[in-house]
Amino acid sequence: MAQLLTRRTLPITCFSLNLLLTMPAGAATAGGPADVVGEITSAIGIGKVVNPQGEQTAVRGQLIRAGDQIETTAGGHVHVRFVDGGLVSVRPLSRLVIEDYRNRDAQNLAAIKFRLDVGVMRSVTGQWGESNRDRFRLNTPVAAIGIKGTDFVVKAQDASTVVSVKTGAIVMAPLEGSCAVALGPCAGDRSVQLTADMPGRMLEYLKQNDKSAPRLIPFVDLQARNSDVILVAELRQADVISSGDAANKGMDSQVKEAVDNGGPPPVRPLVWLHNALDWNVPAHTISTRFDEASAAGRRPVVGNFFISLYRDETTKKDFSPPSSTASFGLLSASANYTAYGLASEPATVSDAKLSVDFAKGALTTQMNLASPSMGQERFVGTATVTPQGVFANKSANQHLAGAFNTDARQAGFLFEKTLGGGTVSGLTLWGR
């Protein structure tokens, strides 16, 4: 789905930390509390933040400072939102260091510098990076990557680096000589540019003795676990991600009041929620902006870096279908088609069907998709349903991932299909 999403740049004041709301541009580089440069927006599985003061388990809401090192174990994901709206996703088995993150002011030059020692990360450039592209750098053990305002994914190992670009452009060069200590893109005949206008390609640099340059290779998905999709229900620990104690207590009170007034309340509907900054969210979507009220009593079940499906686990905690089989009708859907190198356009969804055999854990779905540039396309998918009511499936050219609500009367899933000239993807909600 991420291929079709378009970024909307929002003011820095959208950042949720009250400390930073009143801070002048560039003040995040000073000592003391003002050195905060971001916060963790979600932590799934096991991750930690390491700095000279020690190490802490990564948790949602934790403040991030320049110099912090973020590490993840198998199944661990840590997402960070920076003060300028920049986003970083640290994938499983990875180590990322935020070496510098500051804006230009009267006393300082801008500098954004990351170091990916190992693993996979995704980065979406914020306002400071967009305004200071000659001062934005990501280094790996063998390569220097200059960022030209973009959405990109990098995989780093001791002797190789691979990078793909979703929007914008990057420049990769060997990490050596003056390039190793500079900021921004490196110059020279061993520097190679990769842009989003080069579909189906990515850059690879192998540390060799022949003084080779980075080379273009066929695209493969660098992101772990079903592309951008995160099966939160399978990966999270008991309370890694929550809607906040106050919100959940409020929901508990509403549930108790409903029970006192005539029996158990119905399970609240599933809802697609996207990040509060509207980053990488298409204009045509059934998702709504995340806020504590809409998330109260619900938990994220499946989603990606930007949009997640939330379900009610307070009214009825355990997944328990009332029947062994069921058929669902489409309640709402949104889809978009993106031709390579072009902006996305809305796609219609029709003749949609979803059926499931809960006893066998088998789901099938199909729907017609259409847009002016894409024409007619049929999406047909199958998936295995877990005992928690979560399902996912991925093949060479398509994937879907979703969940049922706990009483199995609603379902929702995201889908994506790669075609010859682009990608079609979207969100659905179903009921019976």
C-alpha positions, 0 to 999 in steps of 0.5 A: 500500500505504501507505494501509492501514498502521498505525503502531506507536509504539516507544520512542526506544531503538530508534534505532540510534545508540549515541550517542543511546541513552544521551542524556537526552530533549532533549539532542539540542539541545546543542552538539557531538555531542549535536546529532545528531537523526537518521540517513539510513536509505537514499539512492537515486540522488544526494542531498546534505547541506548545512550550514555545514561544507560539503556531503556526498553523502547515504549510509546511516548519515550523521548528521543535525543541526538546520540540515542541508539535504537536497537530491535530484536527479532520481531521488534519494531520501533517507530519514531516521529521527529520534531519536524514531522520526519518519520523513521521505522526501525525494523527487526534485528536492527541498530540505528544511531541518531548522530545529529538532528538540528535545524539551521538557526543563527548559531548552528548549521542544519545537520541530520545524520543517521548511522545504520549499523545493521538491519533495515530502516525506513525513513520519510523526510521531514521539514528540516530535511526537505529544507536542508538536503545538502546537510542530510546523511545516512551512513552504513558500515560501507556506504554513504547515502545523501538524502534529497527529500524522500521516502526510502528503505535501507538494508545494511550489513557489514560488507554491503548496503542496499537501498530502495526509493519510494518517493524522491531521490538518494545518492549512494557512494562508498564510505571513504575519504572526505565523503565519510565525514561530510554531510549530504550527497557525495560527489565523484564518479563513484556516486550513483543516484536512485530516484522514484522515477526508476521503477523496478530498480534499487541500488546495491554497494558491495565492499570490494577491492576493485574500487567499484561503484554502487550498481543498479539491481532489480527491486526486491522488498527490503522491509521485513514481514509482509512488506509494510504490514505489521501483524500487531496482534501476533507481535505485541507483548501484553501492553506494548501498545495501548490507547492510554490508561485514562481512555481505557478507564473511560471506556470501561465506565461506558461498558459498565453503564451499558451493562447496568442498563440492560445487558452487555453492550455491542462490540464497538465497530472496527475503525481504520486510523492514520497518523495524526500528521497525515503523513503518507495518507492518500486523499481518497481513504476511509481511514480517519485521523488518530485521536484518543477518543476514537482509539479509546478501548481499541487496540491496533491489530494490523497495519503499516507505518502510517495506517492501522486497523483498531478493534474493540478489545474492552467490551469483549476481549477474546475472539469467539465467532458465533458460527463456524462459517460466515459471509460478509458484505462490504460496508465501505472501501477506498482504493487507489492506483499509482502508475510508476512515476505518477500521482495516484488516482482513486479506484472504485471497488465493486462486486466484493465478497468475503467468506470464512470458515472459522472451523478450518481457519480459511478465508477467501475474498474477491472484488473488482477494481477500476480506475481510468489509468488502470482499467478493470482489475480483479483482486482474488485472495485467500488467507489463514485466520489465526485463533486471535481473528487475524489473517494475512497472506502474501504472494509474489505480486499481492498481499492482504492483511486484516482482522475480525472484531472479537464477536466476528461480526465485522472484518477489515483488511488492507490489500495491495496488488502489483500490476504491469504498470503500477500498484493498486491498494486500499482499505476495506470494512465488512459486516454481516 
